[in-house]
């Protein structure tokens, strides 16, 4: 059954993109870049790269209109081992880590650690949001899509209200923003390195632009609907991100938000006092809830596709309209990370790992087995630009801080070992079935 149409796909992209990163990253970026203007420029550059990525993934879906995302693209275009590693990255970083991060941030906005009842263990609200999303999408995928669409519309209305209120306070913004001292301004290589690091963080906030590809196999006319939804959803989010982060870095004084994770709440208090801060906090909570829902919709489809190819247990395949067991596995992994991990220190790891995987996927468009036009044909200009910009930013970040690549390398290595084990088991099973 084909469960999803253009608007559901577009809302899936929007819900996946608008998560914890947009409300926390600018404080860290300001600490590194030293200028509100440069922070806004970084978000704009990141947005342009994300649109190029969405267009590129749309081309991939036109070539391979099935569910599975990076796993599917790299397996079919390059080699199953590379696809398995991409699926492993999705399992560990792309979804499990991101779901846990969004759910944990949701709990911090709904019930902060100081207001959490003594009888309620830490992580309970986060775990409950994951269970709710898993139940809805695992048992009733069509109903889950309708619920998610409604919540995303509400989220966009709330974020639009924040922008409208901020526009009425433009005089406050003009009075409070200022320039950092001249001695703290960056130039030369330090500026390039800081911008690259900020773009890697920002790329994590934009990374959901590819969300619709994970359900392509459940879409009528996927080769047309999915590419349109990818670009449309990404462009909506880019506009929102640039406007929101301009408010976040210009409404309060730079000193009050530099290096702070709750930059959105600080900016809201500067604009409208405690009542507006509370309004923004609940708006952010709604955004994070839809982020959890959207990732719980997309993630199990990757594991189901890997199970179809024999690289994961057969029980992870679709049962009826949804991959029920795969959804349950994703739920358990995400809840375990909520209980065991502090994910705020993994922003660079997640951004670097996912951006490299996405760049490798888009690069498949240039392979002779996939492309239908010459490499330098205009249709490939945006994919080339996406791959180039993503890898340059990742390389500069790695050169300036080599330890950043360690976690990514370990993840890829573990995926390679996992593929070897899976293939060995498949070979043993084949020999057994043949009676050898």
TORPA-505425 format. One line per 4 residues: number of its first residue (from 1); their letters; for each residue z, y, x of N, C-alpha, C. Coordinates in steps of 0.001 Angstrom, whole numbers, plus 500000, padded with zeros to 6 digits. Atoms other than C-alpha are relative to their C-alpha. Layout:
<recs>
NUM> A> Z,Y,X,Z,Y,X,Z,Y,X  ...
</recs>
This chain:
<recs>
1> XXXX> 500000,498800,500841,500000,500000,500000,500000,501248,500875  500056,498737,499271,499138,503500,501216,500997,500968,499378  498874,499254,500576,502326,505518,500740,499929,501507,500188  499854,498616,499584,501656,508899,502336,498687,500775,499921
5> XXXX> 501144,499109,500087,499298,511822,501678,500154,501191,500923  500048,498868,499069,498475,515124,503403,501316,500773,500024  498807,499161,500020,501536,517067,502234,501213,499256,500549  498900,500778,499421,503967,514267,503037,499884,499947,501515
9> XXXX> 500213,500040,498549,502410,513994,506506,500332,501342,500645  499713,498660,499462,502605,517756,507049,501497,500259,500030  498555,499808,500049,506222,517861,505937,500708,499092,500997  499428,500892,498994,506942,514873,508177,499954,500649,501377
13> XXXX> 500132,499296,498724,505643,516869,511156,501013,501137,500099  499070,498867,500005,507673,519944,510187,501441,499509,500158  498628,500512,499952,510841,517901,509623,500329,499435,501372  499771,500588,498690,510436,516062,512922,500167,501061,501072
17> XXXX> 499965,498969,498966,509896,519246,514927,501245,500870,499911  498872,499074,500152,512645,521427,513480,501289,499195,500053  498768,500744,499786,515723,519759,514942,501011,500822,500768  498897,499327,499307,518647,520572,517181,499514,500949,501092
21> XXXX> 500433,499241,498839,516610,521955,520088,499742,501472,499745  500359,498604,500263,515362,525137,518442,501231,500887,499841  498792,499220,500236,518918,526206,517641,500938,500036,501202  499111,500066,498840,520385,525510,521084,499327,500381,501317
25> XXXX> 500674,499912,498705,517718,525830,523791,499972,501402,500580  500238,498648,499485,517312,529602,524054,501161,500546,500827  498870,499552,499194,520828,530173,525373,499888,499516,501432  500175,500553,498660,520139,527876,528317,498783,500609,500689
29> XXXX> 501203,499389,499432,516639,529307,528804,500282,501422,500465  499660,498636,499609,518063,532842,528888,500822,500013,501283  499199,500074,498782,520582,531817,531533,499117,499781,501219  500894,500289,498880,517733,530543,533719,498976,501107,500225
33> XXXX> 501082,499022,499874,515044,533134,532981,500517,501430,500180  499392,498693,499799,517353,536155,532808,499452,501123,499155  500609,498951,500804,515270,538031,530220,499672,499486,498612  500372,500415,501357,515010,537800,526404,498491,499940,499804
37> XXXX> 501445,499973,500145,511345,538710,526663,499372,498731,500566  500550,501211,499400,510623,535788,528998,500316,498763,499166  499664,501121,500870,512417,533426,526624,499001,499907,498847  500974,499985,501103,510144,534491,523751,498625,499580,500506
41> XXXX> 501282,500395,499406,507106,534144,526040,499966,498485,500210  499947,501441,499778,508232,530617,526938,499804,499234,498698  500196,500662,501288,508455,529669,523264,498553,500124,499526  501397,499825,500402,504983,531118,522624,499083,499079,500803
45> XXXX> 500806,500905,499158,503501,529215,525586,500204,498554,499561  499721,501351,500468,505234,526045,524446,499312,499697,498680  500676,500172,501279,503787,526576,520968,498511,499766,500156  501436,500182,499744,500239,526919,522275,499726,498597,500538
49> XXXX> 500151,501352,499452,500674,523714,524284,500182,498956,498896  499758,500953,501083,502062,521946,521197,498807,499910,499052  501189,500014,500865,499058,522977,519057,498873,499219,500677  501008,500769,499259,496758,521640,521782,500322,498511,499944
53> XXXX> 499595,501397,500094,498772,518413,521730,499745,499422,498619  500240,500473,501363,498564,518135,517929,498512,499747,499770  501457,500188,500105,494776,518603,518062,499579,498740,500746  500358,501157,499180,494567,515972,520804,500423,498693,499333
57> XXXX> 499557,501207,500707,496633,513434,518877,499134,499744,498771  500915,500170,501116,494374,514071,515916,498732,499288,500418  501178,500693,499474,491421,513000,518046,500302,498528,500257  499620,501383,499765,493314,509858,519046,500045,499206,498701
61> XXXX> 499929,500685,501289,493960,508992,515401,498596,499742,499454  501372,500231,500443,490262,509426,514638,499391,498781,500683  500502,501166,499272,489536,506806,517300,500764,498734,499606  499152,501162,500295,492464,504529,516357,500908,500323,498816
65> XXXX> 499231,499610,501195,493641,505165,512744,500981,498927,499533  498965,500984,500318,496625,502783,512808,501363,500585,500351  498644,499598,499640,500398,503145,512983,500318,499497,501402  499574,500465,498689,502117,502830,516341,500145,501075,501044
69> XXXX> 499813,498895,499075,501811,506169,518123,499564,499696,501418  500349,500153,498587,501812,506181,521919,499843,498534,500396  500142,501433,499698,502329,502426,522029,498589,499511,499671  501339,500430,500418,499103,501849,520094,498928,500586,500909
73> XXXX> 501054,499326,499236,497031,504423,521989,499890,499431,501412  500024,500442,498608,498035,503298,525477,499694,498498,500111  500314,501428,499972,497871,499585,524653,498515,499757,499827  501408,500220,500300,494376,499811,523207,499083,500630,501045
77> XXXX> 500909,499267,499117,492903,502356,525624,500200,499674,501473  499716,500190,498581,494615,501484,528905,500383,498558,500310  499550,501373,499748,496658,498271,529080,501256,499754,499161  498808,500280,500801,499279,496518,526913,501316,500289,500721
81> XXXX> 498758,499736,499262,501870,496916,529696,500382,501477,499912  499731,498561,500093,501526,500701,529617,500437,500353,498580  499603,499771,501378,501718,500659,525830,501427,499535,499739  498636,500499,500172,504875,498546,525972,501008,500989,500577
85> XXXX> 499098,499017,499392,506496,501063,528324,500139,501215,499092  499932,498867,500926,505578,503850,525889,500852,499660,498781  499167,500418,501115,507124,501870,523044,501470,499936,500385  498624,500031,499493,510233,501335,525157,500571,501414,500101
89> XXXX> 499559,498604,499929,510428,505078,525809,500336,500520,498608  499717,499595,501381,510204,505650,522051,501320,499414,499524  498778,500666,500431,512984,503145,521478,501242,500673,500567  498814,499479,499328,515398,504624,524026,500136,501516,499863
93> XXXX> 499924,498542,499940,514557,508321,524303,499430,500668,498758  500721,499269,501032,512043,509316,521662,500650,499988,498648  499433,500094,501337,513869,508078,518610,501510,499767,500011  498563,500290,500041,517268,506505,519244,500814,501183,500522
97> XXXX> 499286,498864,499442,518408,509346,521495,499846,501244,499150  500239,498792,500788,516801,512044,519373,500706,499942,498647  499288,500137,501277,518214,510684,516102,501488,500223,500199  498568,499834,499738,521699,510452,517583,500336,501443,500326
101> XXXX> 499770,498598,499643,521394,513956,519045,500005,500878,498760  500085,499184,501212,520301,515465,515723,501175,499722,499072  498889,500339,500883,522977,513583,513778,501326,500548,500525  498773,499460,499407,525726,514608,516198,500066,501512,499833
105> XXXX> 500038,498551,500211,524612,518233,516030,500263,500339,498539  499747,499794,501431,524598,517952,512231,501497,499970,499711  498553,500088,500230,528226,516862,512267,500722,501228,500538  499320,498846,499409,529193,519736,514555,499837,501248,499155
109> XXXX> 500211,498844,500855,527702,522246,512119,500689,499850,498651  499383,500217,501307,529102,520642,508950,501518,499989,500110  498555,500055,499767,532585,519783,510233,500232,500030,501500  499736,499879,498575,533408,521090,513684,501193,499161,500406
113> XXXX> 498896,500859,499536,535888,519169,515843,501366,500497,499565  498692,499466,500385,538717,521517,514851,500289,499795,498515  499789,500144,501439,538149,521091,511105,499821,498573,499520  500195,501390,500367,537506,517335,511152,501337,499405,499561
117> XXXX> 498733,500594,500459,540193,515574,509040,500482,498920,500961  499433,500963,499056,542553,513418,511076,499654,498563,499647  500300,501365,500423,541684,510365,509005,498526,499643,500175  501431,500247,499855,537954,510750,509695,499643,499937,501481
121> XXXX> 500320,500126,498569,536876,509405,513120,498817,500885,500382  501119,499218,499500,534560,511545,515239,498722,499163,499932  501273,500701,500128,530942,510625,514606,499754,499421,498623  500140,500610,501325,531544,509529,511010,498900,500673,499182
125> XXXX> 501027,499284,500759,529398,512248,509438,498625,499717,500579  501277,500303,499346,526650,511650,511994,499524,498603,499621  500365,501370,500350,526711,507902,511331,499600,499897,498536  500321,500051,501427,526696,508467,507564,498597,500544,499728
129> XXXX> 501346,499443,500202,523563,510625,507794,498929,499005,500435  500956,500999,499519,521810,507882,509783,499896,498844,499007  500005,501079,500989,522846,505193,507269,499252,500423,498743  500681,499503,501191,521643,507344,504372,498489,500020,500197
133> XXXX> 501433,499939,499728,518254,507977,505979,499400,498607,500116  500494,501364,499841,517880,504298,506880,499864,499301,498659  500028,500637,501312,518687,503167,503358,498826,500493,499168  501075,499423,500806,516240,505546,501707,498635,499554,500495
137> XXXX> 501320,500320,499464,513320,504888,504059,499784,498497,500158  500150,501435,499830,514017,501190,504577,499738,499271,498703  500122,500711,501269,514253,500218,500924,498972,500611,499067  500913,499334,500925,512190,502817,499088,499185,501049,500739
141> XXXX> 500739,499035,499192,509593,504425,501399,499329,501106,499195  500653,498961,500791,507732,506243,498625,501019,501001,499469  498941,499101,500460,510947,507642,497140,500534,500823,501161  499544,499269,498821,512063,508561,500655,499071,501140,500353
145> XXXX> 500962,498940,499711,508865,510541,501153,500172,501173,499049  499819,498922,500978,509417,512514,497927,501281,500781,500283  498740,499324,499702,513034,513251,498811,499847,500886,501229  500174,499231,498779,512049,514369,502292,499151,501245,499760
149> XXXX> 500846,498837,500293,509294,516647,500966,500816,501107,499354  499197,499001,500700,511745,518378,498642,500974,500690,500950  499028,499423,499076,514327,518867,501386,499316,500887,501037  500721,499170,499031,511727,520192,503851,499604,501328,499379
153> XXXX> 500326,498740,500680,510568,522753,501285,501228,500900,499938  498760,499221,500042,514181,523831,500840,500337,500555,501384  499730,499553,498635,514562,524034,504619,499136,501190,500371  500888,498884,499684,511540,526293,504967,500402,501258,499251
157> XXXX> 499537,498829,500769,512848,528545,502202,501232,500606,500663  498787,499507,499351,516226,528808,503948,499680,500723,501305  500375,499346,498747,514657,529588,507322,499254,501298,499738  500675,498754,500373,512398,532137,505649,500991,501073,499587
161> XXXX> 498959,499039,500401,515503,533759,504151,500684,500602,501221  499402,499497,498757,517014,534038,507629,499094,501060,500622  500947,499040,499417,513853,535791,508873,499956,501293,499202  500045,498792,500848,513779,538170,505897,501247,500841,500203
165> XXXX> 498763,499253,499788,517429,539111,506353,499994,500676,501363  500062,499419,498660,516874,539664,510066,499078,501221,500015  500920,498852,500051,513943,541975,509255,500680,501233,499426  499281,498853,500564,516297,544161,507189,501022,500564,500975
169> XXXX> 499016,499572,499011,518585,544411,510232,499333,500368,501323  500739,499707,498776,515959,545508,512714,500666,501107,500802  499293,498940,499278,518045,548562,513554,501138,499429,500834  498933,500659,499236,520909,546290,514626,499431,499353,501249
173> XXXX> 500639,500663,498869,518545,544326,516838,499613,501013,501071  500458,498996,499037,517136,547466,518451,501161,500622,500757  498840,499405,499341,520643,548718,519256,500705,499031,500941  499207,500956,499222,522102,545490,520649,499257,499388,501164
177> XXXX> 500699,500661,498897,519330,544113,522839,499916,500941,501175  500112,499197,498798,519003,545264,526349,499397,499212,501119  500568,500680,498840,517592,544447,529721,501123,499508,500903  499026,500491,499037,519416,542372,532258,499946,500877,501240
181> XXXX> 500020,499199,498777,520379,544055,535529,498835,499618,500890  501190,500224,499179,517504,544421,537961,500225,498901,501028  499769,500979,498950,519183,542255,540576,499935,498565,499477  500058,501351,500548,519178,539278,538172,498611,499603,499551
185> XXXX> 501364,500309,500407,515463,539513,537368,499358,499040,500991  500638,501010,499168,513410,536589,538682,498579,500408,500338  501393,499791,499605,510120,536680,540527,499612,498870,500947  500477,501003,499067,507967,534391,542627,500334,498587,499564
189> XXXX> 499735,501399,500291,508833,530700,542883,501214,499788,499112  498871,500201,500924,512289,531015,541236,499603,500216,498533  500448,499768,501368,510586,532463,538146,499132,498844,499512  500873,501116,500375,507944,529714,538147,500829,498754,499704
193> XXXX> 499160,501186,500194,510583,526985,538521,500836,500118,498731  499192,499800,501200,512799,528497,535805,499152,499889,498744  500897,500085,501156,509833,528850,533427,499603,498549,499743  500364,501413,500165,508807,525228,534073,501146,499217,499370
197> XXXX> 498850,500679,500580,512326,523999,533347,500188,500351,498535  499861,499575,501399,512494,526061,530155,498920,499375,499122  501089,500603,500776,509106,524727,529033,500251,498521,499751  499669,501406,500219,510308,521153,529519,501032,499874,498886
201> XXXX> 499025,500009,501094,513351,521874,527328,499322,500319,498678  500664,499561,501218,511180,523675,524792,499035,498926,499496  500910,501064,500421,508685,520802,524802,500731,498947,499173  499222,500936,500808,511485,518608,523432,500123,500509,498568
205> XXXX> 499919,499424,501337,511858,521004,520495,498668,499896,499262  501326,500097,500610,508100,520848,519887,499498,498557,499914  500548,501343,499819,507780,517105,520542,499650,499299,498697  500303,500652,501265,507698,516136,516857,498627,500282,499441
209> XXXX> 501338,499686,500528,504149,517498,516493,499165,498747,499769  500781,501229,500118,502907,513901,516762,500536,499054,498928  499276,500906,500900,505136,512488,513984,499090,499232,499057  500831,500644,501028,502361,511708,511497,499209,498816,500536
213> XXXX> 500790,501117,499471,500557,509332,513876,500736,498672,499849  499237,501242,500067,503382,506806,513540,499836,499288,498666  500186,500619,501317,502553,506175,509864,498531,499989,499600  501428,499884,500312,498748,506450,510128,499466,498792,499247
217> XXXX> 500465,501209,500666,498293,502856,508987,500344,499956,498526  499598,499958,501408,499895,503774,505635,499419,501209,499276  500613,498790,500538,497572,506701,504897,498555,499717,499614  501398,500067,500387,494352,506739,502913,499201,501037,500786
221> XXXX> 500854,499086,499256,491538,508291,504934,500758,500611,501185  499113,499536,498929,493869,508507,507947,499259,500808,501051  500725,499308,498931,491160,509660,510370,499714,501452,499653  500153,498594,500400,490882,512897,508362,501334,500640,499636
225> XXXX> 498752,499420,500487,494277,513406,506748,501015,500250,501115  498981,499864,498953,496471,512816,509804,499692,501150,500956  500267,498867,499107,494658,515232,512187,500255,501356,499351  499765,498732,500702,494762,518000,509579,501491,500280,499873
229> XXXX> 498561,499814,500172,498467,517430,508935,500680,500333,501323  499417,499725,498693,499291,517409,512654,499862,501471,500374  500245,498609,499610,497697,520799,513286,500687,500965,499039  499396,499100,500985,498889,522399,510028,501512,500070,500169
233> XXXX> 498550,500006,499840,502505,521305,510453,500443,500664,501290  499631,499416,498701,502579,522305,514127,499861,501513,499985  500196,498547,500039,501186,525786,513469,501093,500688,499195  498893,499437,500784,503807,526422,510771,501256,500102,500853
237> XXXX> 498784,500037,499195,506573,525423,513160,499927,500972,501179  500141,499068,498878,505197,527460,516075,500344,501422,499563  499702,498652,500507,505306,530654,513985,501490,500149,499755  498567,499947,500265,508839,529847,512831,500812,500061,501292
241> XXXX> 499251,500064,498748,510041,529019,516328,499980,501330,500754  500113,498748,499242,508733,532182,517963,500808,501102,499315  499266,498963,500731,510154,534425,515218,501507,499753,500056  498577,500307,499995,513504,532642,515052,500626,500261,501369
245> XXXX> 499412,499831,498677,514048,532639,518798,499942,501440,500481  499966,498560,499721,513077,536295,519044,501274,500606,499420  498753,499522,500614,515959,536922,516647,501207,499512,500792  498850,500574,499306,518298,534590,518523,500309,500731,501307
249> XXXX> 499754,499403,498687,517823,536336,521879,500094,501525,499968  499952,498538,500061,517494,539939,520692,501114,500537,499107  498963,499478,500901,520106,540222,517905,501330,500219,500709  498760,499756,499253,523202,539705,520110,499694,500553,501386
253> XXXX> 500204,499580,498615,523733,541030,523610,499650,498779,500837  500370,501154,499168,522179,538804,526313,501206,499291,500593  498834,500613,499378,525592,538253,527891,500733,499043,499063  499240,500812,500947,527044,536749,524698,499353,498655,499711
257> XXXX> 500677,501262,500314,524422,533991,524391,499506,499265,501240  500502,500633,498787,523454,533274,528002,500775,498726,500306  499379,501273,499706,524150,529574,528637,500769,499385,498856  499245,500505,501143,525630,529056,525156,499138,499068,499136
261> XXXX> 500783,500919,500826,524557,526101,522963,499841,500432,498553  500051,499604,501405,525292,527736,519581,499418,501398,499847  500616,498682,499980,522944,530678,520079,499661,500476,498597  500375,499591,501359,521819,530669,516422,501204,500551,499248
265> XXXX> 498799,499536,500685,525383,531048,515111,500469,501339,500557  499606,498725,499382,526154,533828,517608,499099,501126,499516  500942,498984,500471,523019,535704,516593,500251,500336,498540  499754,499769,501419,523818,535276,512894,501237,500876,499790
269> XXXX> 498795,499174,500121,527297,536716,513333,499717,501441,500408  500344,498644,499566,525844,539688,515218,499207,500746,498934  500834,499360,501011,523402,540343,512383,500738,500291,498700  499430,499851,501338,525502,539813,509255,501454,499655,499863
273> XXXX> 498587,500327,500085,529057,538888,510120,500243,498542,499653  499629,501401,500228,530934,535671,509233,499238,499332,498858  500662,500649,501136,529244,535091,505856,498581,499558,500369  501357,500368,499611,525761,535125,507397,500019,498885,501037
277> XXXX> 499854,501104,499051,526938,532902,510231,500166,498678,499253  499804,501222,500782,528129,530346,507644,498708,499574,499312  501281,500305,500643,524818,530585,505791,499048,499348,500996  500894,500550,498979,522903,529936,509006,500468,498614,500432
281> XXXX> 499501,501315,499618,525179,527052,509935,499565,498928,498996  500399,500972,501005,524446,525292,506623,498487,499834,499954  501460,500126,499901,520749,526063,506975,499634,499055,501137  500243,500877,498858,520811,524410,510394,500368,498559,499653
285> XXXX> 499603,501348,500409,522678,521441,508910,498912,499340,499161  501098,500541,500815,519884,521005,506329,498807,499633,500869  501107,500287,499088,517293,521186,509099,500245,498710,500774  499685,501186,499213,519076,518542,511135,499986,498738,499144
289> XXXX> 500026,501160,500880,519452,516225,508142,498560,499531,499772  501396,500401,500192,515695,516294,507474,499416,499456,501300  500466,500530,498729,515135,515703,511181,500395,498536,500144  499553,501392,499970,517220,512524,510991,499161,499151,499052
293> XXXX> 500802,500736,500989,515337,511452,507850,498596,499732,500526  501396,500156,499579,511905,512051,509365,499866,499019,501159  500074,500941,498875,512646,510171,512599,500305,498580,499559  499734,501327,500527,514093,507258,510633,498802,499471,499221
297> XXXX> 501237,500440,500630,510797,507161,508737,498996,499536,501046  501059,500261,499026,508610,507185,511860,500341,498884,500977  499652,500898,498896,510536,505137,514438,499730,498526,499728  500189,501445,500198,510518,501662,512836,498541,499567,499983
301> XXXX> 501421,500359,500019,506712,501799,512509,499505,499623,501396  500383,500339,498632,506418,501695,516306,500413,498564,500317  499512,501339,499701,508554,498574,516589,499250,498949,499181  500760,500929,500840,506687,496949,513681,498635,499712,500607
305> XXXX> 501311,500196,499370,503372,497504,515453,500134,499138,501257  499778,500826,498825,504777,496036,518689,500279,498546,499606  499755,501361,500484,505996,493029,516680,498697,499342,499552  501303,500545,500398,502499,492605,515215,499221,499491,501211
309> XXXX> 500711,500389,498780,501201,492372,518793,500741,498941,500805  499272,501068,499335,503797,489763,519736,500918,500436,501109  499166,499501,498914,505785,492006,522084,501437,500278,499569  498643,499919,500517,508854,492190,519848,500153,498916,498943
313> XXXX> 499793,501070,500978,510443,489694,517445,499225,500225,498705  500833,499919,501205,508320,488923,514379,500765,500585,498817  499214,499480,501120,511190,489912,512066,499911,501516,499872  500107,498549,500046,510540,493565,512949,498737,500465,499272
317> XXXX> 501216,499624,500714,507217,493479,511077,500325,500541,498608  499831,499500,501364,506687,495026,507637,500420,498860,499071  499671,500871,501116,508374,493336,504695,499729,500793,498730  500401,499206,501150,506565,494679,501671,499473,501349,500437
321> XXXX> 500483,498649,499719,506140,498450,501847,500629,500635,501229  499317,499363,498876,508418,499070,504826,500502,498950,500992  499428,500909,498989,509687,497507,508092,501520,500006,499907  498572,499936,500325,513171,496767,506760,500878,499662,501200
325> XXXX> 499168,500418,498872,514570,494912,509770,499906,501002,501148  500171,499002,498944,513086,497413,512250,500804,501259,499690  499208,498836,500403,514735,500217,510257,501485,499753,500244  498593,500340,499771,518078,498407,510419,500337,500016,501488
329> XXXX> 499777,499989,498546,517733,497923,514197,500088,501436,500512  499968,498605,499573,516931,501612,514664,501298,500674,499579  498742,499437,500490,519958,502528,512564,501160,499604,500917  498902,500486,499152,522293,500381,514691,499953,500658,501371
333> XXXX> 500119,499382,498677,520929,501750,517981,500425,501464,499976  499664,498578,500080,521248,505368,516866,501500,500200,499805  498557,499880,500226,524803,504881,515571,500776,499646,501265  499339,500363,498744,525761,503166,518839,499976,501164,500980
337> XXXX> 500085,498853,499100,524530,506190,520793,500890,501142,499542  499069,498995,500519,526481,508510,518506,501414,499697,500476  498639,500397,499650,529625,506533,519295,500262,500014,501504  499780,500234,498572,529072,506036,523025,499538,501124,500911
341> XXXX> 500652,499075,499077,527111,508991,524384,500252,501457,499640  500060,498548,500166,527255,512727,524907,498580,500421,500357  501439,499821,499780,523597,513603,524481,499605,501396,500445  500380,498640,499643,523766,517292,525247,499575,500109,501457
345> XXXX> 500394,499957,498590,523445,516551,528950,498665,499342,500273  501253,500729,499812,520198,514636,528359,498767,500803,499590  501141,499203,500465,517969,517533,527265,498831,499926,500974  501088,500040,499022,515973,517619,530496,499392,498608,500093
349> XXXX> 500501,501374,499937,515726,513824,530614,499082,499700,498820  500810,500273,501183,514439,513591,527043,498695,500779,500045  501211,499184,499958,511996,516482,527467,499015,499500,501033  500880,500454,498924,510615,515196,530772,499378,498650,499661
353> XXXX> 500496,501343,500296,510304,511566,529668,498967,500015,498889  500913,499985,501143,508656,512301,526332,498731,500780,500293  501198,499208,499698,506291,514953,527704,499038,499217,500891  500868,500818,499143,504990,512585,530407,499299,498924,499172
357> XXXX> 500603,501033,500850,504421,509835,527828,498913,500586,499117  501004,499360,500850,502591,512240,525521,498764,500385,500800  501143,499616,499161,500410,513529,528377,499149,498782,500350  500749,501228,499703,499442,509963,529315,499198,499544,498784
361> XXXX> 500712,500393,501216,498522,509251,525694,498772,500861,499774  501129,499091,500209,496324,512332,525395,498918,499764,501052  500974,500264,498936,494671,511490,528730,499078,498836,499655  500858,501118,500422,493325,508340,527044,498698,500491,499388
365> XXXX> 501223,499453,500595,490796,510591,525277,498884,500162,501024  500998,499779,498958,489042,511037,528615,499476,498691,500581  500450,501297,499488,488622,507297,529275,498657,499619,499369  501317,500393,500536,485097,505867,528861,500096,499126,498754
369> XXXX> 499866,500887,501151,486375,503297,526357,500384,500729,498720  499530,499250,501159,487683,506019,524026,499096,501182,499670  500770,498775,500269,485636,509194,524433,498577,499693,499559  501369,500125,500498,482329,509668,522658,499108,501120,500521
373> XXXX> 500726,498863,499429,481318,512845,524473,500275,500041,501500  499688,499836,498573,481110,513804,528169,501387,500594,500196  498628,499561,499740,484463,514585,529780,500169,501497,499796  499872,498546,500076,483815,518323,529965,499415,500590,498720
377> XXXX> 500467,499495,501294,482489,518597,526392,501092,500875,499387  498985,499093,500583,484227,521440,524461,501074,499304,499171  498992,500686,500810,485998,518918,522201,501161,499506,500858  498950,500479,499100,487983,517816,525276,500746,501133,500696
381> XXXX> 499351,498899,499283,489012,521283,526440,501493,500091,499673  498582,499923,500360,492269,521357,524468,500786,498798,500524  499271,501111,499374,493279,517807,525508,500196,500172,501497  499865,499774,498558,492572,518679,529152,501060,501062,500275
385> XXXX> 499011,498938,499828,494607,521864,528802,501412,499472,499748  498673,500547,500307,497503,519955,527203,500517,499131,501140  499581,500893,498921,497606,517277,529898,500324,500798,501260  499808,499208,498784,497271,519827,532700,501299,500803,499946
389> XXXX> 498795,499165,500117,499983,522200,531438,501265,499153,499988  498816,500861,500093,502397,519376,530618,500368,499428,501358  499719,500612,498702,502055,517680,534001,500390,501034,501056  499616,498947,499058,502238,520968,535929,501466,500372,499804
393> XXXX> 498604,499649,500278,505506,521891,534198,500940,498894,500460  499158,501123,499583,506919,518397,534808,500080,499905,501519  500019,500075,498541,505864,518473,538463,500853,501099,500628  499218,498880,499458,507354,521908,539121,501490,499757,499795
397> XXXX> 498592,500289,500256,510626,520883,537472,500514,498934,500964  499586,501076,499100,510740,517715,539573,500119,500486,501438  499949,499469,498645,509986,519577,542803,501241,500872,500190  498850,499100,499877,512679,522170,542115,501327,499260,499858
401> XXXX> 498781,500782,500185,515227,519519,541049,499611,498525,499924  500500,501382,499975,514177,515992,542163,500835,499007,499193  499160,500940,500742,517124,514344,540412,499575,499874,498546  500411,500049,501403,515525,515165,537059,499117,498793,499708
405> XXXX> 500952,501082,500225,512959,512404,537554,500662,498629,500035  499357,501304,499812,515510,509649,538244,500133,499247,498672  499825,500650,501292,516368,508912,534610,498683,499562,499394  501327,500345,500522,512699,508981,533619,499437,498783,500716
409> XXXX> 500515,501129,499224,511734,506613,536441,500718,498705,499630  499243,501195,500379,514525,504181,535497,499542,499493,498631  500460,500394,501330,513361,504203,531878,498659,499297,500069  501315,500619,499867,509758,503449,532842,500104,498632,500684
413> XXXX> 499835,501272,499300,510875,500719,535258,500581,498934,499074  499408,500945,500947,513035,499082,532593,498960,499532,498985  501064,500386,500917,510054,499144,530223,499039,499010,500630  500882,500933,499300,507889,497439,532849,500611,498617,500115
417> XXXX> 499308,501290,499921,510491,494706,533346,500034,499330,498627  499990,500541,501360,510781,494298,529579,498667,499400,499615  501335,500539,500303,507013,493808,529291,499801,498661,500707  500156,501250,499245,507052,491142,532009,500783,498867,499336
421> XXXX> 499191,501016,500681,509866,489287,530210,499338,499573,498699  500636,500315,501282,508074,489544,526844,498759,499154,500195  501214,500769,499746,504806,488259,528298,500338,498584,500472  499597,501321,499528,506597,485395,530031,500429,499116,498836
425> XXXX> 499570,500757,501166,508193,484349,526755,498824,499613,499122  501187,500303,500797,504860,484593,524946,499210,498858,500633  500732,501053,499309,503211,482418,527602,500692,498659,499836  499244,501242,500173,505975,479838,527346,499832,499460,498586
429> XXXX> 500185,500424,501401,505620,479778,523560,498615,499428,499788  501362,500501,500121,501852,479352,523812,499862,498601,500605  500059,501310,499354,502262,476436,526237,500680,498946,499147  499264,500935,500854,504805,474851,523912,499180,499632,498764
433> XXXX> 500809,500256,501203,502501,475233,520892,498819,499098,500299  501139,500842,499597,499673,473576,522832,500442,498628,500475  499482,501283,499562,501982,470740,523807,499917,499782,501475  500101,500116,498542,501704,471541,527518,501392,499878,500593
</recs>
